[in-house]
Amino acid sequence: MNSTLLPSAKLAPQYHLPDPSTSACFPSHILLGQERVVDTFKLMSKINSQHLFLADFLGVDRPLFINALVTQANTPSNQYLVATKKTHEEDEIQFKWQQTLPPEHVGIIARQESLSCYLQGTIRRADLLGKMLKTDKSSVYKPGALAKNHFVFICLASLWQRESLWDLLMQILHDGFYRINNELAPIPLNCKIVLVGSGLSYSQLRVEDRHFSRHFPLLAEMSNEVDLTQHPESSYVQWLNVLAQSESVELETSSLLPLFWYSSRLVEHQQRLSLSMLEFRHLLGQAKAYCGQSALNAAAIAKALEKLTFRHNSSEVYSAQSFDDNFINLPTKGAMVGQINALTVIDTGDYTYGEPARITSSVHYGDGEVADIERKSELGGNIHAKGMMILSSCLYRIFGRDAPLHLNANIVFEQSYQEIDGDSASLAEYCCLMSAIAEQPIIQSLAVTGALDQFGNVQAIGGVNEKIEGFFNLCQRRGLTGDQGVIMPKANVLQLNLEPDVIEAIDKRLFHIHAIEHMDQAVELLMQMPAGVANEDNDFAPETLYGLVQQRLDKLAGQDDDDVELNFFAKLLARLRII
């Protein structure tokens, strides 16, 4: 058996799942993997003068998370805002907060009894500070969020929509109090402010706003995934149960495995799971609607996932039609010189899928330039250009140590009409170039993905599951022969989470996945001959691939002209019977 072939056990994550009905479920379980946030929040609650910035991500259900987070701090005592005189002789009134309930004859201006609130959307000044309600006989203060809550969470984006409110909040934090109007005494600030936004926003504010830096030194950055080497599967089941409760559904034991696979797929790692709450709340709600009951099993989850793909995969369907109608030329059988099947990922924003791409290479006499047609036509991105430069350095490292190369090469993605970026095709481009120079055909039943470093090591790439499945789907539609497969970086094995039909085909030896660490392994698989090892004179054996490449490069450099000339004169003298 080929040592690079992956067994089916490594093609998807393996889990030990408990019965969800035996797991106790509390709101705090939604804080799984958020130790950094919890620790910082507890620290903030102990420091009077420092407030918190909570850096979250798009998949966070903020109200659900905030309700769980505030339970982690020691429950603050109720506070009462009362009016007092500075001295017995003076009539000037001031406001102060106190923990003890005042006597009946002392009026309570505001009660700080609520633990927290979350302000978002259209935030008004009165939402923060409160306002005065006038009656026929008097005016009454209606408290705002700052006076009613111990912790006030505010959406940063909503606050930025009202620039005056941002300046007002910074001024309140600087002064330590706020005024409802000029006639009323200032009200001391007696709560903690937590701004909720992105980590990038925090970095920008730290640089651009000196007042922000002073008042928000504490950053609590949320994690979007959980590591199963640090947390057991049972903890994640509890996390799922909290989300299930919020959608009024129950998870049966059979529903857990597809949910775990889906979660692992979101983060592209076998030992990590997604903490994107909204993704799962939406999925559970859709599964409940499709099956028509609150108890969800594996079939209900599978149905919801199938329909999720169906709603978003129109681009993938149209792409497949172009291959099936032969509008896109990409052979998956036979062997060809200077042509290879690479793997790309198409991201439409809401859906990602893999699409094979044909790369071709041609070589001719020149000054040693490896030209990237994508870059020259302004269809190649900077990272792709970097990959091409690394490819060139690999070529010169092996064959150009002692003398310049006398060849030019052109490499192109055929039938590509949009910008291409990334370095994940550099391995395929290198193999294609070797084939063109050595004039050795490449097996078209294998597709390749991988990034190279300058020493020929194959490095990890993104979208490995989509890339493999994209080529598999094409081969499956054309008919699996048992020769087809994918060459991928060994560094990506922990990210594999393939669809069941792909794993089934691999079990039946109808499809293969090779995990490699060096580019020499790739050329040997693709061209069915040894790559070759250089001797002390940096020469390769003539029967190896690199030996054939070296011979071709020598011819392009004209190093065999003397031999040709001697052979000509020898034949001439032989005809004249001089020798």
For each residue, the residues with C-beta under 8 A, 3 or more apart:
1: 5
2: 5 514 525
3:
4: 487 514 515 516 521 525
5: 1 2 512 513 514
6: 10 11 493 496 506 513 514 515
7: 10 11
8: 11 503 506 507
9: 14
10: 6 7 493 496
11: 6 7 8 496 497 498 502 503 506 513
12: 261 270 496 497 498 503
13: 260 261 264 270 271 497
14: 9 270
15: 233 256 257 260
16: 233
17: 233 237 253 256 257 260
18: 22 23 233 234 237
19: 22 23 253
20: 23 237 240 241 250 251 252 253 255 256
21: 250 253
22: 18 19
23: 18 19 20 234 237 238 241
24: 238
25: 29 238 241 242 245
26: 29 238 242
27: 30 64 67 68 71 242
28: 31 68 71 72
29: 25 26 32 68 235 238 239 241 242
30: 27 64 65 68 239 242 243 277
31: 28 34 37 38 65 68 69 72
32: 29 226 231 235 236 238 239 275
33: 223 225 226 227 231 275
34: 31 37 38 222 223 275
35: 38 39
36: 39 40 220 221 222 223
37: 31 34 40 41 54 69 220 221 222
38: 31 34 35 41 42 69 72
39: 35 36 42 43
40: 36 37 43 44 52 218 219 220
41: 37 38 44 45 52 69 72 73 194 220
42: 38 39 45 46 72 73
43: 39 40 46 47 218
44: 40 41 47 50 51 52 192 194 218
45: 41 42 73 74 76 192
46: 42 43
47: 43 44 50
48:
49:
50: 44 47 215 216 217 218
51: 44 173 192 193 194 195 215 216 218
52: 40 41 44 192 193 194 195 216 218 219 220
53: 194 195 196 197 202 205 216 218 219 220
54: 37 153 194 195 196 197 220 222
55: 197 198 199 201 202 219 220 221 222
56: 60 62 65 196 197 198 222
57: 60 198 222 224 276
58: 276 278
59: 224 274 275 276 277 278 279
60: 56 57 65 222 276 277 278
61: 64 65 246 277 278 281
62: 56 65 66 118 120 153 155 196
63: 66 67 118
64: 27 30 61 67 68 242 246 277
65: 30 31 56 60 61 62 68 69 222 277
66: 62 63 69 70 116 118 153 196
67: 27 63 64 70 71 116
68: 27 28 29 30 31 64 65 71 72 242
69: 31 37 38 41 65 66 72
70: 66 67 73 115 116 151
71: 27 28 67 68
72: 28 31 38 41 42 68 69
73: 41 42 45 70 76 151
74: 45
75: 115
76: 45 73 79 115 150
77: 99
78: 99 111 112 113
79: 76 97 98 99 111 112 150 190
80: 97 98 99 100 101 102 108 110 111 112
81: 95 96 97 108 109 110 111 112 143 147 187 190
82: 95 96 98 102 106 107 108 109
83: 93 94 95 106 107 109 185
84: 93 94 95 96
85: 88 90 91 92 93 94
86: 90 92 94
87: 90
88: 85
89:
90: 85 86 87
91: 85
92: 85 86 185
93: 83 84 85 185
94: 83 84 85 86 185 186
95: 81 82 83 84 109 185 186 187 188
96: 81 82 84 188
97: 79 80 81 112 188 190
98: 79 80 82 102
99: 77 78 79 80
100: 80
101: 80
102: 80 82 98 106 108
103: 106
104:
105:
106: 82 83 102 103
107: 82 83
108: 80 81 82 102 111
109: 81 82 83 95 141 143 187
110: 80 81 130 141 143 147 148 187
111: 78 79 80 81 108 143 148
112: 78 79 80 81 97 147 148 149 150 190 191
113: 78 148
114: 117 148 149 150
115: 70 75 76 149 150 151
116: 66 67 70 149 150 151 152 153
117: 114 145 148 149 151 152 153
118: 62 63 66 153 154 155 196
119: 123 127 128 145 152 153 154 155 158
120: 62 123 154 155 158
121: 155 158
122: 158 161
123: 119 120 127 128 154 155 158 159 161 162 165
124: 127 128 162
125: 128 129 164 165 168
126: 129 130 131 142 144
127: 119 123 124 144 145
128: 119 123 124 125 144 145 146 152 165 168 169
129: 125 126 144 146 147 178 180 187
130: 110 126 141 142 143 144 146 147 180
131: 126 141 142 144 180
132: 139 140 141 142 180 181 184
133: 139 140 141 142
134: 138 139 140
135: 138 139 140
136:
137:
138: 134 135
139: 132 133 134 135
140: 132 133 134 135
141: 109 110 130 131 132 133 180 184
142: 126 130 131 132 133
143: 81 109 110 111 130 146 147 148
144: 126 127 128 129 130 131 147 148
145: 117 119 127 128 148 149 152
146: 128 129 130 143 149 152 172 178 187 189 190 191
147: 81 110 112 129 130 143 144 187 190 191
148: 110 111 112 113 114 117 143 144 145
149: 112 114 115 116 117 145 146 152 191
150: 76 79 112 114 115 116 191 192
151: 70 73 115 116 117 191 192 194
152: 116 117 119 128 145 146 149 191 192 193 194
153: 54 62 66 116 117 118 119 194 195 196
154: 118 119 120 123 158 159 169 193 194 195 196
155: 62 118 119 120 121 123 158 159 196 197
156: 159 160 195 196 197 198 201
157: 160 161 197
158: 119 120 121 122 123 154 155 161 162
159: 123 154 155 156 162 165 166 169 195
160: 156 157 163 166
161: 122 123 157 158
162: 123 124 158 159 165 166
163: 160 166 167
164: 125 167 168
165: 123 125 128 159 162 168 169
166: 159 160 162 163 169 170
167: 163 164 170 171
168: 125 128 164 165 171 172 178
169: 128 154 159 165 166 172 173 193
170: 166 167 173 174 209 211 212 215
171: 167 168 174 175
172: 146 168 169 175 176 177 178 189
173: 51 169 170 176 189 193 211 215
174: 170 171 211 214 215
175: 171 172 178 186
176: 172 173 188 189
177: 172 186 187 188 189
178: 129 146 168 172 175 186 187 189
179: 182 184 185 186 187
180: 129 130 131 132 141 184 187
181: 132 184
182: 179
183:
184: 132 141 179 180 181 187
185: 83 92 93 94 95 179
186: 94 95 175 177 178 179
187: 81 95 109 110 129 146 147 177 178 179 180 184
188: 95 96 97 176 177
189: 146 172 173 176 177 178
190: 79 81 97 112 146 147
191: 112 146 147 149 150 151 152
192: 44 45 51 52 150 151 152
193: 51 52 152 154 169 173 215
194: 41 44 51 52 53 54 151 152 153 154
195: 51 52 53 54 153 154 156 159 216
196: 53 54 56 62 66 118 153 154 155 156
197: 53 54 55 56 155 156 157 201 202
198: 55 56 57 156 201 202
199: 55 202 203 219 221
200: 203 204
201: 55 156 197 198 204 205
202: 53 55 197 198 199 205 206 216 219
203: 199 200 206 207
204: 200 201 207 208
205: 53 201 202 208 209 212 213 216
206: 202 203 209 212 213
207: 203 204
208: 204 205
209: 170 205 206 212 213
210: 213 214
211: 170 173 174 214 215
212: 170 205 206 209 215 216
213: 205 206 209 210 216 217
214: 174 210 211 217
215: 50 51 170 173 174 193 211 212
216: 50 51 52 53 195 202 205 212 213 219
217: 50 213 214
218: 40 43 44 50 51 52 53
219: 40 52 53 55 199 202 216
220: 36 37 40 41 52 53 54 55
221: 36 37 55 199
222: 34 36 37 54 55 56 57 60 65 275
223: 33 34 36 226 275
224: 57 59 267 274 275 276
225: 33 267 269 272 273 274 275
226: 32 33 223 230 231 235 236 239 272 273 275
227: 33 230 231 271 272
228: 231 232 233 236 271 272 273
229: 271
230: 226 227
231: 32 33 226 227 228 235 236
232: 228 235 236
233: 15 16 17 18 228 236 237 260
234: 18 23 237 238
235: 29 32 226 231 232 238 239
236: 32 226 228 231 232 233 239 240 260 263 273
237: 17 18 20 23 233 234 240 241 251 256
238: 23 24 25 26 29 32 234 235 241 242
239: 29 30 32 226 235 236 242 243 275
240: 20 236 237 243 244 251 256 259 280
241: 20 23 25 29 237 238 244 245 251
242: 25 26 27 29 30 64 68 238 239 245 246
243: 30 239 240 246 247 277 280 281 284
244: 240 241 247 249 250 251 284 296
245: 25 241 242 248
246: 61 64 242 243 281
247: 243 244 281 284 285 288
248: 245 288 294
249: 244 284 285 287 288 294 295 296
250: 20 21 244 294 295 296
251: 20 237 240 241 244 255 256 259 296
252: 20 255 295 296 297 298
253: 17 19 20 21 256
254: 257 297 298 299
255: 20 251 252 258 259 296 297 298 300 301
256: 15 17 20 237 240 251 253 259 260
257: 15 17 254 260 261 298
258: 255 261 262 298 301 302 305
259: 240 251 255 256 262 263 280 283 301
260: 13 15 17 233 236 256 257 263 264 273
261: 12 13 257 258 264 265 497
262: 258 259 265 266 283 301 305
263: 236 259 260 266 267 273 274 280
264: 13 260 261 267 268 269 270 272 273 274 497
265: 261 262 268 465 497
266: 262 263 274 276 279
267: 224 225 263 264 272 273 274
268: 264 265 462 463 464 465 495 497
269: 225 264 272 494 495
270: 12 13 14 264 494 495 496 497
271: 13 227 228 229 494
272: 225 226 227 228 264 267 269
273: 225 226 228 236 260 263 264 267
274: 59 224 225 263 264 266 267 279 280
275: 32 33 34 59 222 223 224 225 226 239
276: 57 58 59 60 224 266 279 280
277: 30 59 60 61 64 65 243 280 281
278: 58 59 60 61 281 282
279: 59 266 274 276 282 283
280: 240 243 259 263 274 276 277 283 284
281: 61 243 246 247 277 278 284 285
282: 278 279 285 286
283: 259 262 279 280 286 287 301 304 305 308
284: 243 244 247 249 280 281 287 288 296 304
285: 247 249 281 282 288 289
286: 282 283 289 290 304 307 308
287: 249 283 284 290 291 296 300 301 303 304
288: 247 248 249 284 285 291 292 293 294 296 300
289: 285 286 292
290: 286 287 300 303 304 307
291: 287 288 296 297 299 300 303
292: 288 289
293: 288 296
294: 248 249 250 288
295: 249 250 252
296: 244 249 250 251 252 255 284 287 288 291 293 300 301
297: 252 254 255 291 300 301
298: 252 254 255 257 258 301 302
299: 254 291 302 303
300: 255 287 288 290 291 296 297 303 304
301: 255 258 259 262 283 287 296 297 298 304 305
302: 258 298 299 305 306
303: 287 290 291 299 300 306 307
304: 283 284 286 287 290 300 301 307 308
305: 258 262 283 301 302 308 309
306: 302 303 309 310
307: 286 290 303 304 310 311
308: 283 286 304 305 311 312
309: 305 306 312 313 351
310: 306 307 313
311: 307 308
312: 308 309 348 350 351
313: 309 310 316 317 351 353
314: 317 318
315: 318 319 346 348 351 353
316: 313 319 320 346 351 353 355
317: 313 314 320 321
318: 314 315 321 322
319: 315 316 322 323 346 353 355
320: 316 317 323 324 473 474 477
321: 317 318 324 325
322: 318 319 325 327 328
323: 319 320 326 327 328 330 356 474 477
324: 320 321 477
325: 321 322
326: 323 329
327: 322 323
328: 322 323 358 415
329: 326 358 414 415
330: 323 341 356 357 358 474
331: 334 336 341 444
332: 341 444 445 474 475 478 484
333: 444 445 481 483
334: 331 444
335: 441 442 443 444
336: 331 339 441 442 444
337: 435 436 439 440 441 442
338: 360 361 362 363 432 435 436 442
339: 336 358 359 360 361 432 435 442 444
340: 358 359 360 428 429 431 432 435 442 444 448 526
341: 330 331 332 356 357 358 359 428 444 446 447 448 471
342: 356 357 358 359 413 425 428 429 447 448 449
343: 354 355 356 357 424 425 428 447 448 449 467 468 470 471 486
344: 354 355 356 357 420 424 425 467
345: 352 353 354 355 462 463 466 467 470
346: 315 316 319 352 353 354 355
347: 351 352
348: 312 315 351 352
349:
350: 312
351: 309 312 313 315 316 347 348
352: 345 346 347 348 463 466
353: 313 315 316 319 345 346 466 469 470
354: 343 344 345 346 463 465 466 467 468 469 470 471
355: 316 319 343 344 345 346 470
356: 323 330 341 342 343 344 447 470 471 474
357: 330 341 342 343 344 413 414 416 425
358: 328 329 330 339 340 341 342 413 414 415
359: 339 340 341 342 411 412 413 414 425 428 429 432
360: 338 339 340 411 412 414 432
361: 338 339 409 410 411 412 429 432 433 435 436
362: 338 409 410 436
363: 338 407 408 409 410 433 436 437
364: 407 408
365: 406 407 408 556
366: 369 406 407 408
367: 404 406 408
368: 396 400 404 405 406 407 408
369: 366 408 409
370: 388 391 392 395 408 409 411 433
371: 376 408 409 410 411
372: 375 376 380 384 385 388 411 412
373: 376 377 410 411 412
374: 377 379 380 384 412 413 416 420
375: 372 378 379 380 384 385 388
376: 371 372 373
377: 373 374 380
378: 375
379: 374 375 416 417 418 419 420
380: 372 374 375 377 384 385 388 419 420 421
381: 384 385 419 420 421 422
382: 385 386 421
383: 386 387 421 422 423
384: 372 374 375 380 381 387 388 420 421 422 423 425
385: 372 375 380 381 382 388 389
386: 382 383 389 390 423
387: 383 384 390 391 422 423 424 425 426 429 451 452
388: 370 372 375 380 384 385 391 392 411 426 429
389: 385 386 392 393
390: 386 387 393 394 423 426 452 453 454
391: 370 387 388 394 395 426 429 430 433 452
392: 370 388 389 395 396
393: 389 390 396 397 454
394: 390 391 397 398 430 452 454 455 456 519
395: 370 391 392 398 399 400 405 430 433
396: 368 392 393 399 400 401 405
397: 393 394 400 401 454 455 456
398: 394 395 401 534 546
399: 395 396 405 546 549 550 553
400: 368 395 396 397 403 404 405
401: 396 397 398 538
402: 538
403: 400 557
404: 367 368 400
405: 368 395 396 399 400 553 556 557
406: 365 366 367 368 553 556 557 558
407: 363 364 365 366 368 437 553 556
408: 363 364 365 366 367 368 369 370 371
409: 361 362 363 369 370 371 433 436 437
410: 361 362 363 371 373
411: 359 360 361 370 371 372 373 388 429 432 433
412: 359 360 361 372 373 374 416
413: 342 357 358 359 374 416 420 425
414: 329 357 358 359 360
415: 328 329 358
416: 357 374 379 412 413 420
417: 379
418: 379
419: 379 380 381
420: 344 374 379 380 381 384 413 416 425
421: 380 381 382 383 384
422: 381 383 384 387 425 461 462
423: 383 384 386 387 390 426 451 452 461
424: 343 344 387 427 449 450 451 461 462 463
425: 342 343 344 357 359 384 387 413 420 422 428 429 449
426: 387 388 390 391 423 429 430 450 451 452
427: 424 430 431 448 449 450 451 452 458 487 519 522
428: 340 341 342 343 359 425 431 432 448 449 450
429: 340 342 359 361 387 388 391 411 425 426 432 433
430: 391 394 395 426 427 433 434 452 519 522
431: 340 427 428 434 435 442 448 519 522 523 526 527
432: 338 339 340 359 360 361 411 428 429 435 436 442
433: 361 363 370 391 395 409 411 429 430 436 437
434: 430 431 437 438 440 523 527 545 546 549
435: 337 338 339 340 361 431 432 438 439 440 441 442 526 527
436: 337 338 361 362 363 409 432 433 439
437: 363 407 409 433 434 548 549 552 553
438: 434 435 527 545 548 549 552
439: 337 435 436 548 552
440: 337 434 435 527 529 545 548
441: 335 336 337 435 527
442: 335 336 337 338 339 340 431 432 435 526 527
443: 335 446 483 525 526 527 528
444: 331 332 333 334 335 336 339 340 341
445: 332 333 475 481 483 484 485
446: 341 443 484 485 486 487 514 525 526
447: 341 342 343 356 467 471 485 486 487
448: 340 341 342 343 427 428 431 486 487 522 526
449: 342 343 424 425 427 428 461 464 467 486 487 488 489
450: 424 426 427 428 458 459 461 487 488 489 516 519 522
451: 387 423 424 426 427 458 459 460 461 489
452: 387 390 391 394 423 426 427 430 456 457 458 459 519
453: 390 456 457 459
454: 390 393 394 397
455: 394 397
456: 394 397 452 453 518 519 520
457: 452 453 517 518 519
458: 427 450 451 452 489 490 491 516 517 518 519 521 522
459: 450 451 452 453 489 491
460: 451 489 491 492 495
461: 422 423 424 449 450 451 464 467 488 489 492
462: 268 345 422 424
463: 268 345 352 354 424 466 467
464: 268 449 461 467 468 488 489 492 495 496
465: 265 268 354 468 469 495 496 497 498
466: 345 352 353 354 463 469 470
467: 343 344 345 354 447 449 461 463 464 470 471 486 488
468: 343 354 464 465 471 472 486 488 496 498 502 513
469: 353 354 465 466 472 473 498 499 502
470: 343 345 353 354 355 356 466 467 473 474
471: 341 343 354 356 447 467 468 474 475 484 486
472: 468 469 475 476 484 486 502 505 511
473: 320 469 470 476 477
474: 320 323 330 332 356 470 471 477 478
475: 332 445 471 472 478 479 480 481 484 511
476: 472 473 479 480 501 505
477: 320 323 324 473 474
478: 332 474 475
479: 475 476
480: 475 476 484 505 510 511
481: 333 445 475 484 510
482: 509 510 511
483: 333 443 445
484: 332 445 446 471 472 475 480 481 510 511 512
485: 445 446 447 511 512 513 514
486: 343 446 447 448 449 467 468 471 472 512 513 514
487: 4 427 446 447 448 449 450 514 516 522 525 526
488: 449 450 461 464 467 468 492 513 514 515 516
489: 449 450 451 458 459 460 461 464 492 515 516 517
490: 458 493 515 516 517
491: 458 459 460 517
492: 460 461 464 488 489 495 496 515
493: 6 10 490 496 515
494: 269 270 271
495: 268 269 270 460 464 465 492
496: 6 10 11 12 270 464 465 468 492 493
497: 11 12 13 261 264 265 268 270 465
498: 11 12 465 468 469 502 503
499: 469 502 503
500: 503 504
501: 476 504 505
502: 11 468 469 472 498 499 505 506 511
503: 8 11 12 498 499 500 506 507
504: 500 501 507 508
505: 472 476 480 501 502 508 510 511
506: 6 8 11 502 503 509 510 511 512 513
507: 8 503 504
508: 504 505
509: 482 506 512
510: 480 481 482 484 505 506
511: 472 475 480 482 484 485 502 505 506
512: 5 484 485 486 506 509
513: 5 6 11 468 485 486 488 506
514: 2 4 5 6 446 485 486 487 488 521 525
515: 4 6 488 489 490 492 493
516: 4 450 458 487 488 489 490 521 522 525
517: 457 458 489 490 491 521
518: 456 457 458 521 522
519: 394 427 430 431 450 452 456 457 458 522 523
520: 456 523 524 531
521: 4 458 514 516 517 518 524 525
522: 427 430 431 448 450 458 487 516 518 519 525 526
523: 431 434 519 520 526 527 531 545
524: 520 521 527 528 529 530 531 545
525: 2 4 443 446 487 514 516 521 522 528
526: 340 431 435 442 443 446 448 487 522 523
527: 431 434 435 438 440 441 442 443 523 524 545
528: 443 524 525
529: 440 524 543 544 545
530: 524 543 544 545
531: 520 523 524 544 545 546
532: 540 541 544 545 546 547
533: 540 541 544
534: 398 537 538 539 540 546
535: 538 539 540
536:
537: 534
538: 401 402 534 535
539: 534 535 547 550
540: 532 533 534 535 544 546 547 549 550
541: 532 533 544 547
542: 547 548 551
543: 529 530 547
544: 529 530 531 532 533 540 541 547 548
545: 434 438 440 523 524 527 529 530 531 532 548 549
546: 398 399 434 531 532 534 540 549 550
547: 532 539 540 541 542 543 544 550 551
548: 437 438 439 440 542 544 545 551 552
549: 399 434 437 438 540 545 546 552 553
550: 399 539 540 546 547 553 554
551: 542 547 548 554 555
552: 437 438 439 548 549 555 556
553: 399 405 406 407 437 549 550 556 557
554: 550 551 557 559 560
555: 551 552 558 559 560
556: 365 405 406 407 552 553
557: 403 405 406 553 554
558: 406 555 561
559: 554 555
560: 554 555 563 564
561: 558 564 565
562: 565 566
563: 560 566 567
564: 560 561 567 568
565: 561 562 568 569
566: 562 563 569 570
567: 563 564 570 571
568: 564 565 571 572
569: 565 566 572 573
570: 566 567 573 574 579
571: 567 568 574 575
572: 568 569 575 576
573: 569 570 576 578 579
574: 570 571 577 578 579
575: 571 572
576: 572 573
577: 574
578: 573 574
579: 570 573 574
